[in-house]
Amino acid sequence: MATEKVENTDAKVSRSSSAVPPASDHLNSALIPDTLRLESTPAPDTRRPTPMLSRIRAALGRGDHEPNPLERLPRTYSEASIDDRISLFTAELCKVGGNVEPLVDRRSATTQIAEMLKARAATAVAVSNGVESLLPNAREYFAGQGFQVTPSLSEFQFDSSSGETPAEAYKRTLINVDAGVTTADYAIADTGTLVLVSGSEQHRLISLVPPLHICLLKQDSILPNLAELIYRVNDGPYSKTRPPLVMTFITGPSRTADIELTLTIGVHGPRELQVFICSQ
């Protein structure tokens, strides 16, 4: 019986033209006359340059050594004051349908949020774990006002007898929540964008699932532009041994357009975005 062997970089394949499939094989041998048998081989060493990459480096006049790290671009400083950044951020966010309450005193922000929720006939609110750093006892206050309060995922308690995973039960709960309250790590003034960096605060789901997103923003977190944000995260969360899992950019309520350019608000995220800029 003649056997033809075909080799590639990942496995050796033996092809037999007259082999009979084993009894446990439910495939019809009349339809598939050839039987392929894979023989495992050691995994390739990914640390060594492949022939293709070696040829590319040779064509570019480079060796197989590790490339030198790129130099950081020179930093450009903005002369815009905090008041100018707040004004620009407010104007740009309002252009895309967001709402901003500038320079809110932290002691009154909790009351203002509760009044906003009551005006919308809201009954349930999700509050991320980072909100307490700006508004101490905010969850207790909302609960005292009659709202059903949902915490972050790490603090969420559910009935394990349902067979759901914690993440599944948490998402189902957030779908029935009227508003989500989070903080933002940064904001970009010239585009009216909020920036949420994953890490200690679990705010991504709370900012995306409920129809109303209420965001607390410290005034000194408003940066002039994207370039300054890149420098901040390089010197902060991205300077550690690994980057954060995700960085979320939010510019106004969720906006979706179909092929006919029909714009719909709130299909893939909140229909409404309210930002409270907290004074120091």
C-alpha positions as CSV (number, residue, x, y, z in Angstrom):
1,M,0.0,0.0,0.0
2,A,1.5,3.3,-1.1
3,T,1.5,6.2,1.3
4,E,2.2,9.8,0.4
5,K,3.4,12.1,3.2
6,V,2.8,15.8,3.1
7,E,4.7,18.0,5.6
8,N,4.0,21.5,6.7
9,T,5.3,23.7,9.5
10,D,2.6,22.7,12.1
11,A,1.9,19.0,11.5
12,K,2.8,15.9,9.4
13,V,-0.1,14.6,7.4
14,S,-0.2,11.0,6.2
15,R,-2.5,10.3,3.3
16,S,-3.7,6.7,2.5
17,S,-5.7,6.1,-0.6
18,S,-7.1,2.6,0.4
19,A,-7.4,2.9,4.2
20,V,-10.7,1.9,5.7
21,P,-12.2,4.2,8.3
22,P,-12.6,2.7,11.7
23,A,-15.9,1.5,12.9
24,S,-16.3,4.5,15.2
25,D,-16.1,6.8,12.2
26,H,-19.6,7.8,11.0
27,L,-18.4,9.4,7.8
28,N,-19.2,7.6,4.6
29,S,-16.0,6.3,3.1
30,A,-17.5,6.3,-0.4
31,L,-17.9,10.1,-0.1
32,I,-14.5,10.6,1.5
33,P,-12.1,8.0,0.1
34,D,-9.0,9.5,1.7
35,T,-8.3,9.4,5.4
36,L,-6.1,12.1,6.9
37,R,-4.1,11.4,10.0
38,L,-2.4,14.2,11.9
39,E,0.8,13.5,13.8
40,S,1.5,16.1,16.4
41,T,4.8,17.9,16.2
42,P,6.5,20.2,18.7
43,A,5.1,23.8,18.6
44,P,7.4,26.2,16.7
45,D,9.6,28.5,18.6
46,T,7.8,31.9,18.1
47,R,10.8,33.8,19.6
48,R,12.9,33.0,16.5
49,P,12.3,35.1,13.4
50,T,10.4,33.3,10.7
51,P,12.0,33.0,7.2
52,M,9.4,35.5,5.8
53,L,10.1,38.1,8.5
54,S,13.9,37.5,8.0
55,R,13.5,38.2,4.2
56,I,11.5,41.4,5.0
57,R,14.1,42.6,7.4
58,A,16.9,41.8,5.0
59,A,15.2,43.8,2.2
60,L,14.9,46.7,4.6
61,G,18.6,46.4,5.6
62,R,17.8,45.3,9.1
63,G,19.1,42.4,11.1
64,D,17.2,39.8,13.2
65,H,17.7,41.7,16.4
66,E,14.9,43.4,18.4
67,P,14.0,46.8,16.9
68,N,14.8,49.9,18.9
69,P,11.8,51.4,20.7
70,L,10.2,54.4,19.0
71,E,11.1,57.8,20.5
72,R,8.2,59.6,22.1
73,L,6.9,62.6,20.2
74,P,7.7,66.0,21.7
75,R,4.9,67.0,24.1
76,T,2.8,70.0,23.2
77,Y,1.3,72.0,26.0
78,S,-2.0,73.8,25.8
79,E,-2.3,77.3,27.3
80,A,-6.1,76.8,27.7
81,S,-7.2,77.5,31.3
82,I,-9.5,75.1,33.2
83,D,-12.4,77.5,32.5
84,D,-11.6,77.5,28.8
85,R,-11.5,73.7,28.8
86,I,-14.8,73.4,30.6
87,S,-16.4,75.8,28.2
88,L,-15.1,73.9,25.1
89,F,-15.9,70.5,26.5
90,T,-19.5,71.7,27.3
91,A,-20.0,73.2,23.9
92,E,-18.7,70.2,22.0
93,L,-20.7,67.6,24.0
94,C,-23.9,69.6,23.7
95,K,-23.4,69.6,19.9
96,V,-23.8,65.8,19.8
97,G,-26.8,65.7,22.2
98,G,-25.1,65.5,25.6
99,N,-26.0,67.6,28.6
100,V,-23.6,69.2,31.0
101,E,-24.0,70.8,34.5
102,P,-20.7,72.7,35.0
103,L,-19.0,73.2,38.3
104,V,-21.5,71.4,40.5
105,D,-20.7,71.3,44.2
106,R,-20.1,67.7,45.3
107,R,-22.4,68.1,48.3
108,S,-25.3,69.0,46.1
109,A,-24.6,66.7,43.2
110,T,-26.3,63.7,45.0
111,T,-29.4,65.7,45.5
112,Q,-29.5,67.0,41.9
113,I,-29.1,63.4,40.6
114,A,-31.9,62.2,42.7
115,E,-34.2,65.0,41.5
116,M,-33.3,64.2,37.9
117,L,-34.2,60.6,38.4
118,K,-37.5,61.5,40.0
119,A,-38.3,63.8,37.1
120,R,-37.9,60.9,34.7
121,A,-40.0,58.6,36.9
122,A,-37.0,56.3,37.4
123,T,-37.2,53.6,40.0
124,A,-33.9,51.7,39.7
125,V,-30.3,53.1,39.4
126,A,-26.9,51.4,39.1
127,V,-24.0,53.1,40.9
128,S,-20.4,52.1,40.1
129,N,-17.9,51.6,42.9
130,G,-16.0,54.8,41.9
131,V,-18.8,57.1,42.6
132,E,-18.3,56.9,46.4
133,S,-14.9,58.6,46.0
134,L,-16.7,61.8,44.8
135,L,-20.1,61.4,46.4
136,P,-19.7,59.6,49.8
137,N,-22.8,57.6,50.8
138,A,-24.5,58.2,47.5
139,R,-25.9,54.7,47.3
140,E,-27.4,55.0,50.8
141,Y,-29.0,58.3,49.9
142,F,-30.5,57.0,46.7
143,A,-31.9,53.9,48.5
144,G,-33.4,56.3,51.1
145,Q,-35.1,58.2,48.3
146,G,-36.9,55.0,47.3
147,F,-34.7,53.9,44.4
148,Q,-33.6,50.3,43.9
149,V,-29.8,50.5,43.8
150,T,-27.6,48.1,41.9
151,P,-23.8,48.1,42.7
152,S,-20.8,47.2,40.5
153,L,-20.3,43.6,39.3
154,S,-17.8,42.8,42.1
155,E,-20.3,43.8,44.8
156,F,-23.4,42.3,43.1
157,Q,-25.3,39.6,44.9
158,F,-27.7,37.2,43.1
159,D,-29.5,33.9,43.5
160,S,-27.0,31.2,42.4
161,S,-29.8,28.6,42.2
162,S,-31.0,30.2,39.0
163,G,-28.1,28.5,37.2
164,E,-26.8,31.8,35.8
165,T,-23.3,33.0,36.0
166,P,-22.7,36.3,38.0
167,A,-22.1,38.2,34.7
168,E,-25.3,36.9,33.1
169,A,-27.4,37.8,36.2
170,Y,-25.8,41.2,36.4
171,K,-26.4,42.0,32.7
172,R,-30.1,40.9,33.1
173,T,-30.4,43.2,36.1
174,L,-28.9,46.2,34.3
175,I,-31.3,45.8,31.4
176,N,-34.1,46.7,33.9
177,V,-32.2,49.7,35.4
178,D,-33.4,53.2,34.5
179,A,-30.0,55.0,34.9
180,G,-26.3,54.3,35.5
181,V,-24.1,56.6,37.5
182,T,-20.3,56.4,37.0
183,T,-17.3,58.6,37.1
184,A,-14.9,59.3,34.2
185,D,-11.2,59.2,34.4
186,Y,-10.6,61.8,31.8
187,A,-12.4,64.0,29.3
188,I,-11.2,65.5,26.0
189,A,-12.2,69.1,25.6
190,D,-11.9,69.6,21.9
191,T,-14.2,66.7,21.1
192,G,-16.5,66.6,24.1
193,T,-15.4,63.0,24.9
194,L,-15.5,61.1,28.2
195,V,-12.7,58.5,28.7
196,L,-13.3,55.6,31.1
197,V,-10.2,53.5,31.8
198,S,-10.7,50.0,33.1
199,G,-9.1,49.3,36.5
200,S,-10.3,49.7,40.0
201,E,-13.7,51.1,38.9
202,Q,-16.1,48.8,37.2
203,H,-18.1,51.3,35.1
204,R,-18.1,50.0,31.6
205,L,-21.4,48.0,31.7
206,I,-23.1,50.6,33.9
207,S,-22.2,53.3,31.4
208,L,-23.4,51.4,28.4
209,V,-26.5,49.3,29.3
210,P,-29.0,51.7,31.1
211,P,-30.9,54.2,28.9
212,L,-29.6,57.1,30.9
213,H,-25.9,57.6,31.7
214,I,-25.0,60.1,34.5
215,C,-21.3,60.7,34.7
216,L,-19.4,62.6,37.4
217,L,-16.3,64.3,36.1
218,K,-13.6,66.2,38.1
219,Q,-12.8,69.5,36.5
220,D,-9.1,68.9,36.5
221,S,-9.6,65.7,34.6
222,I,-10.6,67.7,31.4
223,L,-7.7,67.6,29.0
224,P,-7.3,69.9,26.0
225,N,-6.9,67.2,23.3
226,L,-6.2,63.5,22.5
227,A,-2.4,64.1,22.5
228,E,-2.4,65.1,26.1
229,L,-4.6,62.1,27.0
230,I,-2.0,59.8,25.4
231,Y,0.8,61.3,27.5
232,R,-1.3,61.0,30.7
233,V,-2.1,57.3,30.2
234,N,1.5,56.6,29.2
235,D,2.7,58.1,32.4
236,G,-0.2,56.5,34.4
237,P,-2.2,53.3,33.7
238,Y,-0.3,52.3,30.6
239,S,3.1,52.6,32.2
240,K,2.7,49.5,34.3
241,T,3.7,45.9,33.4
242,R,0.5,45.6,31.3
243,P,-2.0,48.1,29.9
244,P,-5.6,48.3,31.3
245,L,-8.0,45.9,29.7
246,V,-9.9,48.6,27.8
247,M,-10.3,52.3,27.4
248,T,-13.8,53.5,26.5
249,F,-14.4,56.8,24.7
250,I,-17.9,58.2,25.0
251,T,-19.0,61.2,22.9
252,G,-22.6,61.9,23.5
253,P,-25.6,59.4,23.5
254,S,-25.4,56.3,21.4
255,R,-26.0,57.1,17.7
256,T,-26.6,54.5,15.0
257,A,-27.2,55.1,11.3
258,D,-28.3,52.5,8.7
259,I,-27.2,52.4,5.0
260,E,-29.8,55.1,4.2
261,L,-28.2,57.4,6.9
262,T,-31.3,57.3,9.1
263,L,-30.0,58.2,12.5
264,T,-31.4,56.5,15.6
265,I,-30.5,57.4,19.2
266,G,-30.0,54.8,21.9
267,V,-29.9,51.5,20.0
268,H,-26.5,50.4,21.1
269,G,-26.1,52.4,24.2
270,P,-27.7,55.1,26.4
271,R,-30.3,57.4,24.8
272,E,-29.3,60.2,27.1
273,L,-26.0,61.4,28.6
274,Q,-25.8,63.8,31.5
275,V,-22.4,65.0,32.8
276,F,-21.9,66.7,36.2
277,I,-18.5,68.6,36.3
278,C,-17.6,68.6,40.0
279,S,-15.7,71.5,41.4
280,Q,-12.8,70.9,43.8
